[in-house]
Amino acid sequence: MQNKYQITDWLPTTVKEAQQRGWDELDVILFSGDAYVDHPAFGTSVIGRIIEAEGLRVAIVPQPNWRDDLRDFKKFGRPGLFFAVTAGVMDSMVNHYTARKRRRSNDAYTPGGAPGFRPDYPTIVYTKILKDLFPEVPVVIGGVEASLRRLAHYDYWADRLRPSILVDSGADLLIYGMGEQPLRELLRLLKKGVPFHTLKTIRQTAILLDSNQPPPKVKKWNTLELASFETCLKNKKAFARNFKFIEKESNTLEPATVLIQKTANKTVWVNPPFPVMNEKEMDSIFDLPYTRLPHPKYRRRGPIPAYEMIRHSINMHRGCFGGCSFCTISAHQGKFIASRSKESILKEARAITQMPDFKGYISDLGGPSANMYRMAGIDLDLCKQCKRASCIFPNICFNLNIDHRPMIDIYRSVAQIPGVKKAFVSSGIRYDLLVSDQKTSDKKYGLSAYLEQVVLHHVSGRLKVAPEHTSERVLRIMRKPSFKTFFAFKKKFEALNRKHGLKQQLIPYFISSHPASTPEDMAELAAITKELGFHLEQVQDFTPTPMTLATVIYYSGYHPYTLQKVYTAHTIEEKTEQNRFFFWYKKENRGWIKKQLSRMRRLDLLEYLLRSI
């Protein structure tokens, strides 16, 4: 497939490539911490293609060298409109470090998985360099790193509270969330000749105002002032309280509130987000002329691991209404689901079958949560009055349409495309959506039919789900369903296997050291999962990331909604203790487990965990 393309089919990454398009000047120059993969799963490519679709000249500078004479930052000169900066698909610190703050030995978004091609906090590093070199040119920042750091936030790796990334970077404008809508609005206004410095009221953007600057005004918008950065530094409870307001305003169907936070002599001004994208808008993003390939410059440097994982996958929708305490998806993509049309999805599936390396297997038909496609409120007027963080916790909202039949239809249609042998559903499935005591609801929404379709045709021997914990107390903090729901799902899954003579495995995922989780909770989790026949081989250690409920609890010690204290494991020793209970079957852990459970006076667990090892 790569041979059929010319170099001009990719967005230019060098002056020569720009000249081959007939461009001597550029309107936007986009710097990214990721390698350039021209695929709709890579945000840099999406942003570049949108700028191109607006009739503007754009170049991408992927993984610029920030250590040398800065030639990568200078090579294109000054853009006509602005510089754009993104750290890439992931927060750079999650990309670089484990939950134990150990440096990772590879980078999935770099050719060959090689480390060291981006700095820590590239949004800040790149922006500061550009501001030093071209102080008069505006810099627009976006992507996950910028989005989740738009207000005062706890930085786990620095172990301190930091102000908005606008303060640390010196950027002129921040686009948060999935940035296509605010970017298009920004570009269209600039094309009309509107001066950049006057653009202060674009939805889903944030700016930094001097204390003497008059605040922007939009008639139908309200303002909500959060506790200042300095107040948060002195008062952890104030920082925790802020989160409740930030989250509630992020979960509004008709957002109209500006969030304000003072920082020294500046004010961070965060405009409300755009309403959720409709089907036509979603299709327009995925239908842009991507080559679906890494830039040819990487041919000799080895494969890009993240691309290898998703090259034959299809993203059907965005957003997640799960509201899990530890997850950033709803904070970045939003709670409300934005779905593509069936026609757009099938068009992408047919394009995948034409790739020369395609062997007949689509690796994923999914989204942030696989089974939320086209789901929304039944009565949207009720949704307009609601600011719940989750539509399915503590229970599934009576107003939520959980119809799985459109997904069954798409799965079957993709399977009928010539050349497709099998289409997997690899994204995580919310199993709590599939467990219902009411036969009428089960049939109406195709719940059992969906699970049967997935088990029979879309998994390869193992179905991965994420109960995350067994403790009811911890699960409430996580905003996850009772473990009883997992029991019910497991029973349903095993019944399907017996019915069809299959031996599929259910693979549960758990988190250790999550806020509220104690060593005793982890010992009970180990005993329960052992009783269920699970031999756990890996566990995810909780990693505090900006703009999640769990991170706010981890740093402040308070639950933002109740302001009650919550225990959290902080030290490496505490984290290691919780993690070790998972591996009760390892010889080196037996003595330690015996000592810990004896100290806890949980001889019942001791006898059960170490029996018959």
N, C-alpha and C positions, 0 to 999 in steps of 0.2 A: 504493500500500500504506500510505503514511504517513497518508492521510486516514481509513483505517478504524480507526486507533488513537486512543484518548483519551490525554491527558497522563499519566493515572494508569497507563498501560501501561508507562511507563518508571519506573525508580526515581527518587524525588524528588531534585532538585538545589537546590531553594529551600524556604524555610519554607512558602510558599503551596502548593507542590506536595505537601508532607508533610501539610498540613492538609486538602487535597482528598482524601487517603486516610483522613482521620480521625485522624491522628497528631499529638498535641501534644508527645510526647516520643519520643526515638529510643534504640535500644539500641546501635547502632554507626554511626559517621560515618566514611566512607571518603574520604580525600584522594588524588587521583591527578594525576600530571604530564601525563597524556594527556587529550584531550577525551573525553567520554562517548559511546561507541558501544555500543549494546546488542546485541552480537554475540558469539558464542562464541569468536571469535579474539582478543578484547580481554579481558585478564585482569581488569581492574577490573570489567567487567560480570559475568564469571563469579563473582568473589568476592561481588559484591553480590547476585546471584541465589541463591547458596548460602545466604547469611545470611537472605535472604527465605524460602527454602524451609525453613529451620529454624524458621520462625514468628516471626522477629524483625523489628523495624523498623529499616530501614537507609536512609541517604541518602548520595549521592555528591557530593563537592565537586570537580569537575574543574578542573584548572589554576587553583588559587586565587591571588589576587594577593598576593604576599609583600612587595611594595614599599610599599603604602599603609598605612592605619590597621589593616590585618589584619581587616577586617570579614568576609571570607570564612571566616576561621578561627573567628570568634565567632558567626556567624549562627544556628547550630543549638544553641548552648550546650553543655552537658555531656551526653554520651551515658550511658546506663545501664550499659553494659559496658566499652567501650573505643573509642579512636580507632584507625583503621587507615590506614596510609600506604604508598603505592607510587609509585615514580618513573614507572611506566608499563611498556609492553611492552618497551622498550629501556633499556639502561643510558644514563643521561642524557648521559654524556660521549661515547659513540659517536654518540648522536643529535646532539650539538652540534658535534663537531669531526671533521675528516678525519684520516687517518693522519699528515698533515703538521702537525697541530694547528692547522689553519686553521678559523675559525668558519664553520659552514655557514650558508647564506642562507635555508634553509627548514627546516620541521619537519613531517614527514609525518603526525604525529599531532595536528595542530592545524588547525582550519578554515582553508581558503585556503592551507594550508602556511605560515602566518605564523610567523616566529621570535619568540623573546622571551617566550613565555607560560609558560615554566618556568625555574627557576634551574639552575645547575650543581648536581649532587648534591641533587635535591629531597627525597630520603629524609631526608637530614640536615637540610636547611633547614626542611622542614615539621614534622619531629618536634621540633626545638628550639623552634619557635614555639609548638607545642601544649603543650610542657612548661613554657614560660614562662607561658602563659595559664592552663593548667589542670594545675598540677603534680601534683595528686592523682589524675588520670585516667590509666590505663594506655594506652600506645601500642604497637600491634603493627605491625611493618614486614614487608614482603614484596615479591615481584616480583624481576625479574632483577637489578636494582642491588643490592638487599639480599642476595639469595641468593648471588651470586658474591663478595660482600665480607664474608662471615660470619666469616672468619678473617683473620689478617694477610695483606696482599696488596700487590702492586706496582701503583701508580697511574701509568700512563703519562703522563697529562696534568699531574700534579703532579711527575712524575719522582722519586718517593720511595716508600718503603715506608710503608703506613698500617696501623693496627691494625684490628681488627674494626669494622664499621660500627656495632655496638652501642656501642662506646666513643665514637665521634665524634658519634653521634646522641642518645644518652641514652635510646633506646627500651627498653621493658620486656621485649619478646619479639620474636624474629625467626623468621619462618616461611620456610624455604628450599625451593627446588625448586618444582614445581607444587603449590600450597598447599591443594588442596581437602580432602585427608584430614586434615592437622593442623588446618585451620580448623574442620572439622566436629567434631573431637574437642574442641577448645577451646570451641566454642559449647555443646556438649552438657554439658560439665562446668560451665560458668558458669551454664547454665539450671538445673542441679541445686543451685546455691547454693555451689559450691566457690569459695573466695576466689581472686582472680586471682593474688595473690602466692605462692600455694602450688603453682601449676601449673608445675612444673619438669621433669617427666619425659614430656611429650608428645613423641612421635616427630616427627622432622623440624622441630624447633624449636631455637633457640639462646637462651641467656640469659647475663647477666653477673652473676657472683657476687662479693661482697666477700671479701677474703682470710680474714675471720673467720667467714664463713658455712659451716655444714656442707654438704658436697656431697650432692646427691640420690642416692638409691640404688634401683637396680632389680636384683633378684636375678640375672637371666639376662644382664645387660649387662656387658661388659668396659669398661675405660677405657684410653685411650692418650694419653699426654701428649706434645704436640708441643714443639719448641723454642719458647721464649717470644718474644714480639715484640721484646723488648730484645736477646735473643741473635741474632735474625734481623737486626736493625739492624747488629750488629757483625760478623756472620758470614754472608756470602751463601751459603756452602755449606750451612749449617744450614737456611736458608730453602728452598733447593733440596731438601734431604733431606725436609723436611716434606711437600712436595707428593706424594711417592711414597705416603706413608701416607694422606694425604687422599684421593687418587684411588683407591687400592686399597679403602678402606672405602666409597667411594661406589659401587663396582662389585661389591658383594656381594649375592647373591640373598636371603640371610637376614641382614640387617644387625643387629648387636648390639653395636657398639662406640661408646662416647662419646668424642669428641675433645675434649681439654682444651688450652687455650693461655693461659698467664699473660701479663698485660699490666699492668705496674706493680703496683699493689696489688689488681688485679682478676683474675678468671679467666673466660675465655670457655668456656662449656659447650655443646657441640653434640651433641644427642641423635641417635641413628641414624635414618635415614629409614624411612618406611613401606615395606612390600613393594609391588611393582608393582601397579597397579590392575587389577582384572579387568574383563571386558567389561561386566558390569552396572553397575559403578561408572562406567566411562567413558560409557556411554549416559546415565546419570542427569545428567551434566554437560551434555551436548549437547542433551538433551531439555528443559531448563529453558525457561520462556516468554519467550525473547528476541524483541524486535520485529525484530531484525536491522538496525536503522537507527540513525543518529546521533540524539541528542536534538534535538527540534524547535527548541531555542534557537539552533541553528547555521544555520538556513535562510538567513539573509541574510549569513552570513560566508564562504560559499564551501564547496566540497567538502573533505572530509578525505582527503588523498592515500592514506594507508594503507588507509582503508576502501574507496576506489574500486578499489584493487588486489585486495581479497579479498572483496568483497561477495557475489560469486557463486562462491566457492570452498568446498571441503569438506575439513576435516581428518579423515583416516581413523584416524590413530594418533599416538602420542607416543613420544619416546625415540629414541635412535640408538646402535647398537653399533659404529659406525665408529671412534670414539675418536680422531679427527683431533687432532693436537697443538694446532692453532690455534683450535679450535672450542669454544664454551661449551655446546653443546646437551646433551651427555651430563652435564656438570657440573650443569646446571640441571634438565633433564627426566629424566635418568637413562639408563643404558645399556640397560635392559631395555624391550622394546616393550609398550606398553599400547594395545590396539586396540578399536575400537568394533565393534558387531555390524553385519552387513550391513543388517539392518532399520532401525537407527538412521541409517545413512548414506543409505539410500534415502529415508527419511522427510525428511531435510534436503534432499536433492536435489529432492523434490517441492515442498517449501516454497519453494525458490529459484525454481522455475518459476512460482510464484504472485506473485512480485514484479513490480510494474508496469513496471519498467525492464529486466526480463529479456528478452533478444533471442534466447535459445535456446542460449547458450554458457556452460557452466560453466568458470570460468577455471582451476580446479585440483582434481584428485582426488589428494590427496597427504598429506604429513607432513614432518617434518624431513628425512628421506630418503624419496623417493617410494616406493621398492620394498622396504620392510621390514614391511609390514602383516602382522600375525599371526605374525611370525617369532620363534622361541624355541628353546631347547635341546630336543633330542629326549629326552635323559635328564636331567631336572632335578636328579637327585642328583649328577650330574657338575658341573652348573652351580653347585651349592651349595659345591663345593670350589674353584671358580675365581674369581680376582680380576683376570683380564686386563682391560686397559682397552679392548681391541677384540676382537670376535669374528671379525674378518675380516683382521686384520693381526697378524703378517707373512703369514699365510695364513688361508683360511676354515676355521674350526673344524670338525672332522669331526662334532661333535655339534650343529651348527647346522642347523635346518630352514630351507632357503631356498626353500620352495615358493612360486612366484609365481602359481599357479593361482587361489587365492582372489581375488587382485587382478584377474585377467582376468575372473573371474565378475562382480565388482562393476562394472568398467568397462562390460561388455556390458549389465548390468542397468540401469545409469544411462542408457546410450544409448537404451534402449527406453522410457524414461519419456516420455509425451506432452509435447511442447514442447521437449525437448532435441534440439538440432541436432548439437551436438558437446560433448564433455567433454574438456578438455585435461588433460594431466599436466605441470604447470609446475614442481613441486618437483624438486629435483636427484635424478637417478637414480644409484645406485651401480652403475656399469657393471661393476665387478669381480665383482659377484654374478652377472652374466649371461654371463661367459666361462668355459666349461668344456670341457676336452679329452675328457671322458667323455660319449659319446652317451647312455648310460643315465641319468646324472645330469641331463643336459640335458632329456631327455624326462620323467623322473620329477618334476622340479621346474618344468617348463614355462618354461625359461629362454628358448629361442629363440622359443617361442610368445608369451611376454610382450613381448619386444622387437618382434616382428612386429605385435602388437596395438597397441603404442604408436606405432610408425612409421606404420602405416596409418591409425590413427583418432584419435590423441591428441596430435599435435604439428602445428604450423602452419608447416611448411617448415624449422624449425630445432630441433635437439635439443641442449640445453645439458648438458654434462658437465664435471667438474672434475678433470682429472689433476693440476693444481696446479704440477707441475714436471716436468722431464725427468731431472734428476740423481738417480741411485740413492742417493747419500749423503744428499741433502736429503730425498728421499721417505721414507727410513727415519726421519729425525727427524720428518717430518710424519705418520708412520704411514699412509702412502698406498702403494698397490700400485706395483710396478715399471712403468715407462713401457712396457714390453713388453706389459703387459696392455691399455694404451690402444691400442697397435698392433693387437692381436687384436680388440678391440672395434670399432675403426674398420673393419677388414676385414669384420667381420660386418655392421655397419651398411650399408656400401657394397654388399655382396652382396644385402641385402634391397632396397635401392633399385633395383638392376639387375633383380632378379626381378620387381618390381612396376612398373617403368618410372617411378620417382619420381626427383626431384632434390632430396631433402631435404639440408640442410646440418648438419654436425656442428660445434657451437660449443664449443671448449674454453676453460676458465677457468684462469688461472695466478696465482700469488702471487709478488711480488718481495720481496726483503729478508727473507725468512723465515730464522730461525736456521739456520745451516750453509750458506746460499746465498752464494756469492761472485760478484763481477762476471764471472769466467770461466764460472761455471755459467750465468749469465744469457745470456752470449754464445752458449754452446752451445745453450741453450734456443731462442734466436732462430733459430739456424741449422737446428736440427731441425724447428721448426715451419714455417720457410720451405720446407724440403724437402718437408714434408707438404702444402704448398699453403695454409697458413693465413696470412691477412693480419690479424694481431691489432690490434684497434682500442682495446682497453682492458685494463688489468691492475690487479689489486687489490694495493695496497701493504700489507704485513703491519701490522696494528694490534694492539699488545699489549693484551689485555683481561684483567681479573682471573680467576684460577682456571683458566688453561689451561697446559698443559705448555710451549708455545712462549713464553709470557710469562715463565714462571719462568726459562727458559733466557736469554731476552733480558735480564732484569734481573741474574741471578746470574752468567751466563757458564758455568754448569754444567748438565749433563743430570741431572735428579733421580734417574734409575735407575742411572746408571753413575758419577756425580760426575766425569765427564770434561769437560774444557773444550770449549766449542763456540763457534766464531766467529759473530758476528751483526753486521749493519750497524746502526749507531746514529745516525750524524749524517744530517742532511738531504742533505748532499753524497753520502754513501755510498748512501743510498736512491735519490737521483735517478740516480746512475750505473747502478744495477741496472735501474731502470725504463726508461732510455733505450734499452737494447738491444732492447726489444720493438719499438721504432719505427725500425728500420733503414731503412725505406722513405722516411722523411722527409728532405728535402734538408738541413735544418739539423743533422741528426745524423751525416751522412756523415764529416765531418772529425774529429769527436770519436771516432766508432767506429774510424776508421783509426788514430788516435793511441793509443787504449786497447789495441787488439788488437796493435799493433806493440810496445807496451810489454810486453804479456803473451807476446810471441813466438808468437802464434797467427795466423800468416799464412794458415793453412788456412781459418780462420773468416773472416778479413778478405776473402780472395778470394771466398769463397762468399757472404757477406752483401752485399757491395757489387757483386757481378757483375750485370750487366744491369739496373742501376737507372737 
